[in-house]
Amino acid sequence: MGTSPGPNMSPHEIEELIATSVVAVIALGTILPLGNALVKRIAAPKHAAPVLPNAADAERIERMERSIDAIAVEVERIAESQRFMTKVLAPADQTETKKNLPRSAGPT
């Protein structure tokens, strides 16, 4: 009753050897990648604290905010101009119908 396969092994012993080999391969195929990932995660450097923007960056962001606000005002002026031109150029019967429609709310 040896563990090496050969002509003296019974079919039951061969089945046990195959089952054990399959379980070992599946276990190693599962445990090794998980262990590798765990080791990499432990060995990985910790994330550094977020870097605060310096004065030059803060000034640049402030200028961008002012520019975006100015663009928003200009877009609103264009939209108001377009509404006015549509109202002026619309025929009289359509103007009466449009007066009854609710107007969308403007910026607050």
Backbone as a chain_set.jsonl record, in Angstrom:
{"seq": "MGTSPGPNMSPHEIEELIATSVVAVIALGTILPLGNALVKRIAAPKHAAPVLPNAADAERIERMERSIDAIAVEVERIAESQRFMTKVLAPADQTETKKNLPRSAGPT", "coords": {"N": [[0.824, -1.178, 0.0], [1.559, 1.522, -1.068], [2.367, 5.024, -1.716], [3.134, 5.844, -4.175], [2.155, 5.84, -7.559], [1.406, 2.889, -9.283], [1.48, -0.496, -10.605], [0.616, -1.978, -8.401], [-1.293, -0.558, -7.01], [-4.599, -0.103, -5.848], [-7.777, 0.548, -7.492], [-9.265, 2.253, -5.869], [-7.312, 3.536, -4.293], [-5.996, 4.944, -6.299], [-8.005, 6.721, -7.097], [-8.232, 8.221, -4.744], [-5.701, 9.397, -4.702], [-5.823, 10.981, -7.027], [-7.981, 12.668, -6.356], [-6.917, 13.991, -4.133], [-4.768, 15.294, -5.336], [-6.112, 17.022, -7.098], [-7.533, 18.637, -5.279], [-5.348, 19.804, -3.962], [-4.16, 21.289, -6.045], [-6.245, 23.089, -6.655], [-6.457, 24.415, -4.187], [-3.898, 25.597, -3.946], [-3.969, 27.197, -6.231], [-5.836, 29.033, -5.463], [-5.061, 30.066, -2.948], [-2.429, 31.056, -3.258], [-2.557, 33.386, -5.111], [-4.194, 35.054, -3.509], [-2.638, 35.343, -1.208], [-0.419, 36.611, -2.335], [-1.57, 39.051, -3.146], [-2.255, 40.058, -0.651], [0.266, 40.392, 0.553], [1.363, 42.325, -1.157], [-0.375, 44.415, -0.625], [0.137, 44.939, 2.059], [2.835, 45.632, 1.939], [2.786, 47.861, 0.355], [3.343, 51.374, 0.005], [1.976, 53.737, 2.275], [-0.704, 56.059, 1.635], [0.073, 59.411, 1.007], [-0.531, 62.42, 2.862], [-3.032, 64.738, 1.726], [-1.961, 67.37, -0.413], [-1.927, 70.73, 0.313], [-3.138, 73.538, -1.546], [-0.867, 76.007, -2.772], [-0.186, 79.552, -2.361], [-0.059, 80.734, -4.917], [-1.5, 78.926, -6.476], [-3.999, 79.151, -5.236], [-4.616, 81.794, -5.838], [-4.796, 81.619, -8.61], [-6.984, 79.868, -8.898], [-8.961, 81.486, -7.81], [-9.062, 83.542, -9.748], [-9.985, 82.023, -11.896], [-12.539, 81.34, -10.944], [-13.756, 83.866, -10.872], [-13.726, 84.446, -13.614], [-15.394, 82.425, -14.629], [-17.789, 83.143, -13.398], [-18.213, 85.6, -14.68], [-18.581, 84.743, -17.314], [-20.938, 83.299, -16.984], [-22.744, 85.38, -16.421], [-22.672, 86.756, -18.863], [-23.716, 84.796, -20.588], [-26.312, 84.642, -19.609], [-27.192, 87.2, -20.284], [-27.153, 87.003, -23.074], [-29.11, 85.041, -23.426], [-31.357, 86.431, -22.441], [-31.48, 88.493, -24.315], [-32.041, 86.993, -26.595], [-34.592, 86.014, -25.915], [-35.977, 88.442, -25.863], [-35.721, 89.309, -28.563], [-37.091, 87.264, -29.86], [-39.62, 87.711, -28.875], [-40.147, 90.253, -29.911], [-40.047, 89.809, -32.682], [-42.046, 87.983, -33.069], [-45.276, 87.124, -34.413], [-48.361, 88.917, -33.764], [-50.55, 87.301, -32.833], [-49.262, 85.054, -31.777], [-47.871, 86.214, -29.72], [-49.762, 86.846, -27.776], [-50.491, 84.268, -26.956], [-48.091, 83.368, -25.855], [-47.837, 85.002, -23.636], [-49.387, 83.848, -21.699], [-48.018, 81.576, -20.99], [-45.921, 80.03, -18.495], [-42.906, 81.541, -17.356], [-39.498, 80.528, -17.344], [-37.569, 80.206, -14.364], [-35.124, 82.575, -13.418], [-31.575, 83.042, -12.677], [-30.648, 82.858, -9.245]], "CA": [[0.0, 0.0, 0.0], [2.451, 2.663, -1.213], [1.748, 6.24, -2.227], [3.524, 6.077, -5.56], [1.28, 5.078, -8.443], [2.054, 1.747, -9.909], [0.553, -1.59, -10.862], [0.149, -2.585, -7.165], [-2.311, 0.299, -6.376], [-5.989, -0.451, -6.157], [-8.502, 1.671, -8.096], [-9.673, 3.17, -4.805], [-6.136, 4.324, -3.952], [-5.748, 5.849, -7.431], [-9.027, 7.768, -7.0], [-7.85, 9.079, -3.624], [-4.535, 10.166, -5.125], [-6.294, 11.985, -7.995], [-8.787, 13.646, -5.62], [-6.003, 14.78, -3.314], [-4.005, 16.155, -6.246], [-7.015, 18.08, -7.59], [-7.776, 19.563, -4.166], [-4.108, 20.55, -3.736], [-3.997, 22.263, -7.134], [-7.257, 24.148, -6.477], [-6.092, 25.189, -3.004], [-2.743, 26.435, -4.277], [-4.398, 28.186, -7.22], [-6.634, 30.051, -4.788], [-4.354, 30.664, -1.82], [-1.239, 31.809, -3.678], [-2.873, 34.754, -5.544], [-4.691, 35.851, -2.381], [-1.479, 35.679, -0.392], [0.376, 37.587, -3.079], [-2.267, 40.336, -3.058], [-2.139, 40.518, 0.736], [1.642, 40.857, 0.759], [1.516, 43.596, -1.887], [-1.147, 45.445, 0.068], [0.843, 45.274, 3.296], [4.12, 46.239, 1.598], [2.59, 49.096, -0.413], [3.483, 52.57, 0.835], [0.715, 54.392, 2.649], [-0.982, 57.28, 0.877], [0.521, 60.636, 1.654], [-1.585, 63.384, 3.167], [-3.262, 65.616, 0.574], [-1.16, 68.587, -0.441], [-2.744, 71.942, 0.258], [-2.673, 74.427, -2.62], [-0.082, 77.145, -2.302], [-0.813, 80.851, -2.597], [-0.182, 80.968, -6.36], [-2.626, 78.12, -6.952], [-5.233, 79.732, -4.705], [-4.883, 83.004, -6.624], [-5.216, 81.174, -9.943], [-8.344, 79.343, -8.769], [-9.838, 82.647, -7.606], [-9.246, 84.184, -11.062], [-10.854, 81.15, -12.698], [-13.906, 81.485, -10.439], [-14.28, 85.158, -11.352], [-13.954, 84.327, -15.059], [-16.581, 81.589, -14.834], [-18.95, 83.963, -13.032], [-18.423, 86.588, -15.745], [-19.135, 84.02, -18.461], [-22.338, 82.99, -16.659], [-23.52, 86.624, -16.587], [-22.788, 87.025, -20.303], [-24.645, 83.817, -21.174], [-27.656, 85.061, -19.214], [-27.535, 88.374, -21.106], [-27.444, 86.506, -24.419], [-30.414, 84.373, -23.367], [-32.384, 87.473, -22.296], [-31.559, 89.149, -25.62], [-32.728, 86.08, -27.508], [-36.021, 86.026, -25.559], [-36.53, 89.721, -26.29], [-35.823, 89.328, -30.025], [-38.163, 86.347, -30.234], [-40.877, 88.385, -28.546], [-40.332, 91.377, -30.842], [-40.248, 89.323, -34.04], [-43.177, 87.057, -33.138], [-46.537, 87.742, -34.822], [-49.195, 89.373, -32.646], [-51.368, 86.226, -32.274], [-48.402, 84.182, -30.976], [-47.47, 86.964, -28.548], [-50.831, 86.681, -26.781], [-50.404, 82.901, -26.447], [-46.882, 83.244, -25.048], [-48.008, 85.719, -22.38], [-50.041, 82.955, -20.753], [-47.113, 80.512, -20.601], [-45.027, 80.409, -17.392], [-41.538, 81.813, -17.736], [-38.566, 79.781, -16.501], [-36.951, 81.019, -13.307], [-33.767, 83.001, -13.711], [-30.606, 82.725, -11.618], [-30.969, 83.499, -7.949]], "C": [[0.875, 1.252, 0.0], [1.713, 3.864, -1.768], [2.16, 6.537, -3.649], [2.653, 5.225, -6.464], [2.057, 3.94, -9.106], [1.04, 0.622, -10.091], [-0.001, -2.219, -9.58], [-0.944, -1.772, -6.478], [-3.699, -0.139, -6.801], [-6.664, 0.753, -6.807], [-8.938, 2.705, -7.053], [-8.508, 4.088, -4.403], [-5.803, 5.336, -5.06], [-6.748, 7.005, -7.401], [-8.688, 8.745, -5.874], [-6.665, 9.967, -3.997], [-4.938, 11.28, -6.096], [-7.078, 13.071, -7.268], [-7.895, 14.551, -4.778], [-5.199, 15.751, -4.183], [-4.858, 17.312, -6.748], [-7.263, 19.106, -6.497], [-6.53, 20.409, -3.906], [-3.901, 21.621, -4.803], [-4.986, 23.416, -6.978], [-6.896, 25.03, -5.286], [-4.92, 26.111, -3.292], [-3.115, 27.531, -5.272], [-5.218, 29.308, -6.603], [-5.815, 30.794, -3.742], [-3.164, 31.506, -2.27], [-1.569, 33.21, -4.206], [-3.395, 35.641, -4.411], [-3.547, 36.262, -1.457], [-0.607, 36.724, -1.042], [-0.261, 38.978, -2.984], [-2.156, 40.912, -1.655], [-0.744, 41.064, 1.018], [1.861, 42.19, 0.051], [0.792, 44.722, -1.169], [-0.437, 45.881, 1.343], [2.13, 46.038, 2.978], [3.969, 47.566, 0.868], [2.743, 50.302, 0.506], [2.11, 53.196, 1.103], [0.555, 55.673, 1.846], [-0.544, 58.498, 1.684], [-0.677, 61.544, 1.915], [-1.782, 64.296, 1.961], [-2.468, 66.918, 0.706], [-2.098, 69.781, -0.57], [-2.219, 72.85, -0.848], [-1.886, 75.598, -2.037], [-0.772, 78.447, -2.711], [-1.014, 81.119, -4.089], [-1.345, 80.17, -6.932], [-3.95, 78.693, -6.476], [-5.616, 80.981, -5.501], [-5.391, 82.633, -8.023], [-6.645, 80.643, -9.917], [-9.339, 80.483, -8.581], [-10.094, 83.371, -8.928], [-10.156, 83.348, -11.949], [-12.307, 81.271, -12.254], [-14.532, 82.789, -10.921], [-14.594, 85.103, -12.847], [-15.21, 83.509, -15.351], [-17.837, 82.358, -14.476], [-19.257, 84.998, -14.12], [-19.03, 85.929, -16.982], [-20.607, 83.696, -18.214], [-23.225, 84.212, -16.834], [-23.724, 86.921, -18.066], [-23.754, 86.053, -20.978], [-26.081, 84.191, -20.824], [-28.096, 86.279, -20.022], [-27.887, 87.944, -22.522], [-28.814, 85.844, -24.448], [-31.549, 85.393, -23.256], [-32.572, 88.217, -23.616], [-32.312, 88.274, -26.62], [-34.235, 86.031, -27.198], [-36.691, 87.317, -26.034], [-36.725, 89.76, -27.804], [-36.935, 88.397, -30.51], [-39.511, 86.993, -29.989], [-41.178, 89.516, -29.538], [-40.692, 90.872, -32.237], [-41.46, 88.4, -34.179], [-44.414, 87.794, -33.633], [-47.422, 88.028, -33.605], [-50.009, 88.234, -32.027], [-50.528, 85.265, -31.427], [-47.968, 84.874, -29.684], [-48.503, 86.805, -27.445], [-50.775, 85.293, -26.157], [-49.214, 82.754, -25.509], [-47.002, 83.984, -23.72], [-48.608, 84.817, -21.308], [-49.136, 81.826, -20.287], [-46.232, 80.95, -19.443], [-43.601, 80.568, -17.904], [-40.601, 81.068, -16.799], [-37.895, 80.747, -15.523], [-35.521, 81.357, -13.694], [-32.826, 82.636, -12.582], [-30.967, 83.472, -10.347], [-29.803, 84.248, -7.408]], "O": [[0.913, 1.969, 1.0], [0.579, 3.749, -2.233], [1.575, 7.419, -4.278], [2.429, 4.045, -6.195], [3.236, 4.075, -9.433], [-0.135, 0.784, -9.76], [-1.0, -2.935, -9.65], [-1.487, -2.219, -5.468], [-3.938, -0.494, -7.955], [-6.168, 1.872, -6.682], [-8.971, 3.901, -7.341], [-8.707, 5.285, -4.195], [-5.377, 6.455, -4.774], [-6.373, 8.15, -7.653], [-8.839, 9.956, -6.033], [-6.631, 11.147, -3.648], [-4.441, 12.401, -5.991], [-6.875, 14.259, -7.522], [-8.114, 15.762, -4.728], [-4.981, 16.899, -3.797], [-4.39, 18.448, -6.818], [-7.21, 20.309, -6.75], [-6.643, 21.609, -3.655], [-3.508, 22.743, -4.485], [-4.62, 24.579, -7.145], [-7.013, 26.253, -5.36], [-4.948, 27.284, -2.921], [-2.634, 28.659, -5.169], [-5.289, 30.406, -7.153], [-5.872, 32.022, -3.664], [-2.922, 32.573, -1.706], [-0.915, 34.165, -3.787], [-3.082, 36.83, -4.353], [-3.501, 37.397, -0.983], [-0.107, 37.627, -0.371], [0.438, 39.968, -2.766], [-1.982, 42.12, -1.488], [-0.606, 42.104, 1.663], [2.485, 43.091, 0.613], [1.284, 45.849, -1.111], [-0.416, 47.068, 1.667], [2.472, 46.991, 3.679], [4.934, 48.325, 0.771], [2.318, 50.258, 1.661], [1.219, 53.174, 0.254], [1.535, 56.292, 1.43], [-0.773, 58.582, 2.89], [-1.709, 61.434, 1.254], [-0.825, 64.6, 1.248], [-2.332, 67.479, 1.793], [-2.953, 69.826, -1.455], [-1.011, 72.931, -1.07], [-2.198, 76.107, -0.96], [-1.83, 78.422, -3.34], [-2.039, 81.677, -4.48], [-2.092, 80.67, -7.774], [-4.921, 78.72, -7.231], [-6.789, 81.201, -5.8], [-6.308, 83.267, -8.546], [-7.432, 80.937, -10.817], [-10.439, 80.446, -9.133], [-11.226, 83.771, -9.2], [-10.996, 83.887, -12.67], [-13.21, 81.302, -13.089], [-15.694, 82.817, -11.328], [-15.603, 85.647, -13.294], [-15.997, 83.868, -16.226], [-18.849, 82.245, -15.169], [-20.42, 85.242, -14.44], [-19.904, 86.51, -17.625], [-21.43, 83.804, -19.123], [-24.341, 84.097, -17.34], [-24.821, 87.295, -18.481], [-24.526, 86.454, -21.85], [-26.972, 84.067, -21.664], [-29.263, 86.375, -20.403], [-28.829, 88.475, -23.109], [-29.591, 86.056, -25.379], [-32.586, 85.24, -23.901], [-33.7, 88.535, -23.993], [-33.125, 88.771, -27.399], [-35.057, 86.008, -28.115], [-37.815, 87.3, -26.538], [-37.773, 90.193, -28.282], [-37.638, 88.716, -31.469], [-40.435, 86.847, -30.789], [-42.323, 89.704, -29.95], [-41.553, 91.449, -32.9], [-41.856, 88.072, -35.297], [-44.596, 88.969, -33.313], [-47.235, 87.436, -32.542], [-50.153, 88.194, -30.805], [-51.035, 84.713, -30.451], [-47.724, 84.214, -28.674], [-48.135, 86.644, -26.281], [-50.99, 85.15, -24.953], [-49.315, 82.088, -24.479], [-46.322, 83.62, -22.76], [-48.351, 85.017, -20.121], [-49.44, 81.172, -19.289], [-45.825, 82.111, -19.389], [-43.152, 79.823, -18.775], [-40.863, 80.978, -15.599], [-37.688, 81.925, -15.815], [-34.798, 80.519, -14.233], [-33.239, 81.984, -11.623], [-31.519, 84.572, -10.381], [-29.896, 84.843, -6.335]]}, "num_chains": 1, "name": "protein.A"}
